[in-house]
């Protein structure tokens, strides 16, 4: 079942990602033109052009990303004691690391940096890093976790403090596979992942019975009062793609029972930690 869910999610993303949708629509336009349906083709091209212009000119993608990133906040007062620090993979670039024979890091590097910062704040806490290859054709990359270990070590975390899990291909597998590895099964753990990914991550953690305190990092959307017309297509697409992916992920996880709510929200204990 896990393999079927993984493969289906990859197929659906290939069909439904914003970039893919544009390509499919252009193929439909070409087909309509060859069949002589010029008016229908013109309408679709007009729709694509208008949507493309607004995505180019204004950070409309922030309207998808900001609700995800503002759902959970870092604790205003850090807890006195925790049983560990859970870091979800995604910072490491496994394919590039293999290509260049060195540990490569991507846009989510703040996950690694924040793990190092918290490891100094809690010098006795175990750092649990979970993440394998999410590539369909290269699922056996770095099964010994050498890339993750190298990045965490370079950030200043000692190897003896680490638990590295390398088989998880998605968020659901992250928490299912680390569940038996946790130093305290009923303990409390700080959870580090990108802010837009935190709602789904917290939802899965709760479903697995793992008590987590969200520590979101790697924010990508602008605050509403900092949005303006800037004509930066690449930057806007870099926000739109993961935001749309995350909303699809939230829907799929809720529909398949991997989370108990569509858009998980802070629990009473999380709010108390933030406000104390």
C-alpha positions as CSV (number, residue, x, y, z in Angstrom):
1,X,0.0,0.0,0.0
2,X,2.9,2.4,0.8
3,X,4.4,1.8,-2.6
4,X,1.1,2.3,-4.4
5,X,0.5,5.6,-2.5
6,X,4.1,6.8,-3.3
7,X,3.8,6.0,-7.0
8,X,0.3,7.4,-7.3
9,X,1.4,10.7,-5.6
10,X,4.3,11.1,-8.1
11,X,2.0,10.4,-11.1
12,X,-0.6,12.9,-9.9
13,X,1.9,15.6,-9.2
14,X,3.3,15.1,-12.7
15,X,-0.2,15.8,-13.9
16,X,-1.3,18.5,-11.5
17,X,1.7,20.7,-10.7
18,X,1.3,24.3,-12.0
19,X,4.1,23.9,-14.6
20,X,2.6,20.6,-15.8
21,X,-0.9,22.0,-16.1
22,X,0.5,24.7,-18.4
23,X,2.2,22.2,-20.6
24,X,-0.9,19.9,-20.8
25,X,-3.1,22.9,-21.7
26,X,-0.7,24.0,-24.5
27,X,-0.8,20.4,-25.8
28,X,-4.6,20.7,-25.8
29,X,-4.4,24.0,-27.7
30,X,-2.1,22.4,-30.3
31,X,-4.5,19.6,-30.7
32,X,-7.5,21.9,-31.1
33,X,-5.7,24.0,-33.7
34,X,-4.9,20.9,-35.7
35,X,-8.5,19.8,-35.5
36,X,-9.7,23.3,-36.6
37,X,-11.2,24.4,-33.3
38,X,-9.6,27.8,-33.4
39,X,-12.0,29.6,-31.2
40,X,-11.6,27.1,-28.4
41,X,-7.9,27.2,-28.7
42,X,-7.9,31.0,-28.5
43,X,-9.9,30.9,-25.3
44,X,-7.5,28.5,-23.6
45,X,-4.4,30.6,-24.8
46,X,-6.1,33.7,-23.5
47,X,-6.7,32.1,-20.1
48,X,-3.1,30.8,-19.9
49,X,-1.8,34.2,-20.9
50,X,-3.8,36.1,-18.2
51,X,-2.9,33.6,-15.5
52,X,0.8,33.7,-16.6
53,X,0.8,37.5,-16.5
54,X,-0.5,37.7,-12.9
55,X,1.9,35.0,-11.7
56,X,4.8,36.9,-13.4
57,X,3.8,40.4,-12.2
58,X,2.6,39.9,-8.6
59,X,3.3,37.3,-5.8
60,X,-0.2,35.8,-6.1
61,X,1.4,32.5,-5.0
62,X,1.7,34.0,-1.5
63,X,-2.0,33.7,-1.1
64,X,-1.5,29.9,-1.2
65,X,1.7,29.8,0.8
66,X,1.0,32.3,3.6
67,X,-1.9,30.4,5.3
68,X,0.3,27.3,5.5
69,X,3.3,29.2,6.9
70,X,1.4,31.2,9.4
71,X,-0.5,28.2,10.8
72,X,2.1,27.3,13.4
73,X,4.6,29.6,15.1
74,X,7.9,28.9,16.9
75,X,7.5,28.8,20.7
76,X,7.9,32.2,22.2
77,X,9.2,30.5,25.4
78,X,11.3,27.4,24.7
79,X,10.5,24.4,26.8
80,X,12.9,23.6,29.7
81,X,13.3,20.0,28.7
82,X,12.7,17.9,25.5
83,X,13.5,14.3,24.7
84,X,14.8,15.0,21.2
85,X,14.8,17.1,18.1
86,X,13.1,15.6,15.0
87,X,14.4,17.0,11.7
88,X,12.5,16.1,8.5
89,X,14.7,15.6,5.5
90,X,14.5,17.8,2.4
91,X,17.6,20.0,2.9
92,X,19.9,17.4,1.4
93,X,20.2,17.0,-2.4
94,X,20.9,13.3,-2.8
95,X,21.1,13.2,-6.6
96,X,23.4,16.1,-6.8
97,X,25.5,14.7,-3.9
98,X,25.9,11.5,-5.8
99,X,26.7,13.4,-9.0
100,X,29.4,15.5,-7.5
101,X,30.6,13.2,-4.7
102,X,30.0,15.7,-2.0
103,X,27.2,16.6,0.4
104,X,25.0,19.1,-1.4
105,X,22.3,21.2,0.3
106,X,19.2,22.9,-1.2
107,X,16.8,25.7,-0.4
108,X,15.6,24.0,2.8
109,X,19.1,24.3,4.4
110,X,17.6,26.2,7.4
111,X,16.4,22.8,8.7
112,X,20.0,21.8,9.2
113,X,21.1,25.1,10.6
114,X,18.2,25.2,13.1
115,X,18.9,21.7,14.2
116,X,22.4,22.7,15.0
117,X,21.1,25.8,16.9
118,X,18.7,23.7,19.0
119,X,21.3,21.0,19.6
120,X,23.4,23.7,21.4
121,X,20.4,24.9,23.3
122,X,19.6,21.3,24.4
123,X,23.0,19.6,24.6
124,X,21.6,16.3,26.0
125,X,18.9,16.0,23.3
126,X,19.1,13.3,20.6
127,X,18.8,14.6,17.0
128,X,16.6,12.4,14.9
129,X,17.0,13.0,11.2
130,X,14.6,11.2,8.8
131,X,14.5,11.3,5.1
132,X,15.4,9.0,2.2
133,X,15.2,9.3,-1.6
134,X,11.9,10.4,-3.0
135,X,12.9,9.7,-6.5
136,X,11.0,6.9,-8.3
137,X,14.0,5.6,-10.2
138,X,16.7,6.2,-7.6
139,X,15.3,5.0,-4.3
140,X,18.5,3.4,-3.1
141,X,20.7,6.5,-3.0
142,X,22.6,7.0,0.2
143,X,20.9,4.3,2.2
144,X,23.6,4.6,4.9
145,X,22.7,8.3,5.5
146,X,26.2,9.6,4.7
147,X,25.0,12.9,3.1
148,X,22.7,13.7,6.1
149,X,25.4,12.8,8.6
150,X,28.0,14.9,6.8
151,X,25.7,18.0,6.7
152,X,24.7,17.6,10.4
153,X,28.3,17.1,11.3
154,X,29.4,20.2,9.3
155,X,26.8,22.1,11.2
156,X,28.4,21.1,14.5
157,X,26.4,18.2,15.7
158,X,28.3,15.2,17.0
159,X,27.7,11.9,15.4
160,X,27.0,10.1,18.7
161,X,24.0,12.4,19.2
162,X,22.3,11.4,15.9
163,X,19.7,8.9,14.9
164,X,19.5,8.9,11.1
165,X,16.6,7.2,9.3
166,X,17.1,6.8,5.5
167,X,14.1,4.8,4.1
168,X,11.3,7.4,4.4
169,X,10.1,8.7,1.0
170,X,7.3,11.0,2.3
171,X,6.0,12.6,5.4
172,X,3.8,9.6,6.4
173,X,6.8,7.3,6.3
174,X,9.0,9.8,8.2
175,X,6.9,9.4,11.3
176,X,6.0,5.8,10.9
177,X,9.7,4.8,10.6
178,X,11.1,6.9,13.4
179,X,8.4,5.9,15.8
180,X,10.3,2.8,17.1
181,X,13.6,4.7,17.0
182,X,12.6,7.5,19.4
183,X,14.6,7.5,22.7
184,X,11.3,8.0,24.7
185,X,8.2,6.6,23.1
186,X,6.0,9.0,25.2
187,X,8.4,11.8,25.1
188,X,8.1,15.3,23.8
189,X,10.1,16.4,20.7
190,X,10.8,19.6,18.9
191,X,9.9,19.2,15.2
192,X,11.9,21.0,12.6
193,X,10.6,21.3,9.0
194,X,9.8,24.0,6.5
195,X,6.9,26.3,7.7
196,X,4.7,25.4,4.7
197,X,5.1,21.7,5.5
198,X,4.4,22.0,9.2
199,X,0.6,21.6,9.2
200,X,0.8,18.2,7.4
201,X,3.8,17.1,9.5
202,X,2.0,17.9,12.8
203,X,-1.1,16.1,11.5
204,X,0.9,12.9,10.8
205,X,2.8,13.1,14.0
206,X,-0.4,13.3,16.0
207,X,-1.8,10.4,14.0
208,X,1.3,8.3,14.9
209,X,1.0,9.3,18.6
210,X,4.2,11.3,18.6
211,X,4.1,14.5,20.8
212,X,5.8,17.3,18.9
213,X,6.4,21.0,19.5
214,X,6.5,22.7,16.1
215,X,9.6,24.7,15.2
216,X,8.9,26.0,11.6
217,X,11.8,27.3,9.5
218,X,12.5,28.1,5.9
219,X,9.6,30.6,5.3
220,X,9.0,31.5,1.6
221,X,6.0,33.8,1.5
222,X,5.9,37.6,2.0
223,X,3.9,39.2,4.8
224,X,0.8,40.8,3.2
225,X,2.1,44.4,3.7
226,X,5.3,43.5,1.8
227,X,3.7,42.3,-1.4
228,X,4.0,44.5,-4.5
229,X,4.3,44.2,-8.3
230,X,7.8,43.1,-9.0
231,X,7.7,41.0,-12.2
232,X,9.8,38.2,-10.9
233,X,8.4,35.0,-12.5
234,X,11.1,32.6,-11.2
235,X,10.7,33.7,-7.6
236,X,6.9,33.5,-7.8
237,X,7.0,30.0,-9.3
238,X,9.4,28.8,-6.6
239,X,6.6,29.7,-4.1
240,X,3.7,28.5,-6.2
241,X,5.0,25.0,-6.8
242,X,5.6,23.9,-3.2
243,X,2.5,25.7,-2.0
244,X,0.2,23.9,-4.5
245,X,2.0,20.6,-3.8
246,X,1.4,21.1,-0.1
247,X,-2.4,21.8,-0.4
248,X,-2.7,18.7,-2.6
249,X,-0.7,16.7,0.0
250,X,-2.9,17.9,2.8
251,X,-6.0,16.8,0.8
252,X,-4.5,13.4,-0.1
253,X,-3.4,12.7,3.5
254,X,-6.8,13.6,5.0
255,X,-8.6,11.6,2.4
256,X,-6.5,8.5,3.0
257,X,-6.6,8.7,6.8
258,X,-3.0,9.7,7.3
259,X,-4.1,12.8,9.2
260,X,-7.3,13.4,11.3
261,X,-8.0,16.9,10.0
262,X,-7.5,18.5,6.6
263,X,-5.6,21.5,7.9
264,X,-4.2,20.7,11.4
265,X,-4.1,23.6,13.9
266,X,-2.1,24.3,17.0
267,X,-3.2,22.3,20.0
268,X,-3.9,23.8,23.4
269,X,-0.5,22.6,24.7
270,X,1.3,24.2,21.7
271,X,-0.5,27.5,22.3
272,X,0.4,27.4,25.9
273,X,4.1,26.8,25.1
274,X,4.0,29.9,22.8
275,X,2.3,32.2,25.3
276,X,3.8,31.3,28.6
